[in-house]
């Protein structure tokens, strides 16, 4: 987990403090690009804030992702323990059938362009 915290969000890595619409949109954008990893329970700083998760609620998240995307995305999901906090890793590959959408939105993850000052 220490190695993850040393990284910045990028084309294939995103942090969210909670699961919801934005998390699903991120997974769709990953699926339409080169794939990626979404960590739920980590802030943008990045700092581990944890998330409340059980086996049943993790399955509900997966079902919500699957039912909210066309074609359906089924991410790999893993619950990680860090000290007394839980973080959920949702991983999707580049999807073979594109474009993937959610609620009529087609999103893609692009490499950010940083300007040097």
DRENDO-1510 file (C-alpha; in Angstrom, 1 decimal, always signed):
<recs>
REC; n; res; u; v; w
REC; 1; UNK; +0.0; +0.0; +0.0 .
REC; 2; UNK; +2.9; +2.3; +0.7 .
REC; 3; UNK; +3.9; +2.1; -3.0 .
REC; 4; UNK; +0.4; +3.2; -4.1 .
REC; 5; UNK; +0.5; +6.2; -1.9 .
REC; 6; UNK; +3.7; +7.4; -3.5 .
REC; 7; UNK; +2.1; +7.5; -6.9 .
REC; 8; UNK; +0.0; +10.3; -8.5 .
REC; 9; UNK; -3.3; +9.8; -10.3 .
REC; 10; UNK; -2.6; +9.3; -14.0 .
REC; 11; UNK; -4.1; +7.6; -17.1 .
REC; 12; UNK; -4.3; +4.3; -15.4 .
REC; 13; UNK; -4.7; +5.1; -11.7 .
REC; 14; UNK; -7.4; +7.0; -9.8 .
REC; 15; UNK; -8.3; +7.5; -6.1 .
REC; 16; UNK; -11.8; +8.0; -4.7 .
REC; 17; UNK; -12.9; +8.4; -1.1 .
REC; 18; UNK; -16.2; +6.7; -1.8 .
REC; 19; UNK; -18.1; +4.5; -4.4 .
REC; 20; UNK; -20.7; +6.1; -6.6 .
REC; 21; UNK; -21.5; +7.6; -10.0 .
REC; 22; UNK; -18.0; +9.1; -10.4 .
REC; 23; UNK; -16.3; +5.8; -9.6 .
REC; 24; UNK; -18.4; +4.1; -12.3 .
REC; 25; UNK; -17.6; +6.9; -14.8 .
REC; 26; UNK; -13.9; +6.4; -14.0 .
REC; 27; UNK; -14.1; +2.7; -14.7 .
REC; 28; UNK; -15.9; +3.3; -18.0 .
REC; 29; UNK; -13.1; +5.8; -19.0 .
REC; 30; UNK; -10.5; +3.2; -18.2 .
REC; 31; UNK; -12.3; +0.5; -20.2 .
REC; 32; UNK; -12.5; +2.8; -23.2 .
REC; 33; UNK; -8.7; +3.5; -23.0 .
REC; 34; UNK; -5.9; +1.2; -21.8 .
REC; 35; UNK; -7.6; -0.1; -18.6 .
REC; 36; UNK; -6.8; +1.0; -15.1 .
REC; 37; UNK; -7.0; +0.7; -11.3 .
REC; 38; UNK; -9.5; +2.6; -9.1 .
REC; 39; UNK; -8.8; +2.7; -5.3 .
REC; 40; UNK; -11.9; +3.4; -3.2 .
REC; 41; UNK; -11.0; +4.7; +0.2 .
REC; 42; UNK; -8.0; +6.9; -0.8 .
REC; 43; UNK; -8.3; +10.6; -1.1 .
REC; 44; UNK; -6.7; +12.7; -3.9 .
REC; 45; UNK; -3.8; +13.8; -1.6 .
REC; 46; UNK; -3.3; +10.6; -1.5 .
REC; 47; UNK; -4.2; +9.6; +2.0 .
REC; 48; UNK; -5.9; +6.4; +3.1 .
REC; 49; UNK; -9.3; +7.3; +4.6 .
REC; 50; UNK; -10.8; +3.8; +4.3 .
REC; 51; UNK; -14.2; +2.7; +3.2 .
REC; 52; UNK; -16.9; +0.6; +4.9 .
REC; 53; UNK; -17.3; -2.6; +2.9 .
REC; 54; UNK; -18.5; -6.2; +3.5 .
REC; 55; UNK; -18.6; -9.1; +1.1 .
REC; 56; UNK; -22.3; -8.4; +0.4 .
REC; 57; UNK; -21.8; -4.7; -0.3 .
REC; 58; UNK; -18.8; -5.4; -2.5 .
REC; 59; UNK; -21.0; -7.7; -4.6 .
REC; 60; UNK; -23.6; -4.9; -4.7 .
REC; 61; UNK; -20.9; -2.5; -6.1 .
REC; 62; UNK; -20.0; -5.0; -8.8 .
REC; 63; UNK; -23.7; -5.5; -9.7 .
REC; 64; UNK; -24.2; -1.7; -9.9 .
REC; 65; UNK; -21.2; -1.3; -12.2 .
REC; 66; UNK; -22.4; -4.2; -14.4 .
REC; 67; UNK; -26.0; -2.9; -14.6 .
REC; 68; UNK; -24.9; +0.7; -15.2 .
REC; 69; UNK; -22.6; +0.0; -18.2 .
REC; 70; UNK; -23.2; -1.0; -21.8 .
REC; 71; UNK; -21.6; -3.3; -22.6 .
REC; 72; UNK; -21.5; -4.5; -19.0 .
REC; 73; UNK; -18.2; -4.1; -17.2 .
REC; 74; UNK; -17.3; -6.6; -14.5 .
REC; 75; UNK; -14.2; -5.3; -12.7 .
REC; 76; UNK; -11.8; -7.4; -10.7 .
REC; 77; UNK; -12.4; -6.4; -7.1 .
REC; 78; UNK; -10.1; -6.8; -4.1 .
REC; 79; UNK; -10.4; -5.6; -0.5 .
REC; 80; UNK; -7.1; -4.4; +0.9 .
REC; 81; UNK; -6.4; -3.9; +4.6 .
REC; 82; UNK; -4.1; -1.1; +5.7 .
REC; 83; UNK; -3.7; -0.8; +9.4 .
REC; 84; UNK; -7.4; -0.7; +10.6 .
REC; 85; UNK; -8.8; +0.7; +7.3 .
REC; 86; UNK; -10.2; -1.1; +4.3 .
REC; 87; UNK; -9.5; +0.1; +0.7 .
REC; 88; UNK; -11.2; -1.5; -2.4 .
REC; 89; UNK; -9.2; -2.0; -5.6 .
REC; 90; UNK; -11.4; -2.1; -8.7 .
REC; 91; UNK; -9.4; -3.1; -11.8 .
REC; 92; UNK; -10.6; -3.1; -15.4 .
REC; 93; UNK; -8.7; -3.9; -18.6 .
REC; 94; UNK; -9.0; -2.1; -21.9 .
REC; 95; UNK; -12.4; -3.4; -23.0 .
REC; 96; UNK; -12.5; -5.5; -26.2 .
REC; 97; UNK; -15.9; -4.1; -27.2 .
REC; 98; UNK; -15.9; -0.3; -27.4 .
REC; 99; UNK; -17.2; +2.1; -26.7 .
REC; 100; UNK; -18.5; +1.4; -23.2 .
REC; 101; UNK; -21.0; +3.9; -21.8 .
REC; 102; UNK; -22.8; +4.6; -18.6 .
REC; 103; UNK; -26.1; +6.5; -18.4 .
REC; 104; UNK; -25.6; +7.5; -22.1 .
REC; 105; UNK; -22.2; +9.0; -21.4 .
REC; 106; UNK; -19.1; +7.8; -23.4 .
REC; 107; UNK; -15.9; +8.6; -21.5 .
REC; 108; UNK; -12.3; +8.0; -22.2 .
REC; 109; UNK; -9.2; +8.4; -20.0 .
REC; 110; UNK; -6.5; +10.5; -21.7 .
REC; 111; UNK; -3.0; +11.2; -20.7 .
REC; 112; UNK; -2.9; +14.6; -18.9 .
REC; 113; UNK; -0.7; +17.3; -20.4 .
REC; 114; UNK; +1.4; +19.0; -17.8 .
REC; 115; UNK; +2.9; +22.4; -18.6 .
REC; 116; UNK; +6.3; +23.2; -17.2 .
REC; 117; UNK; +6.7; +26.7; -15.8 .
</recs>
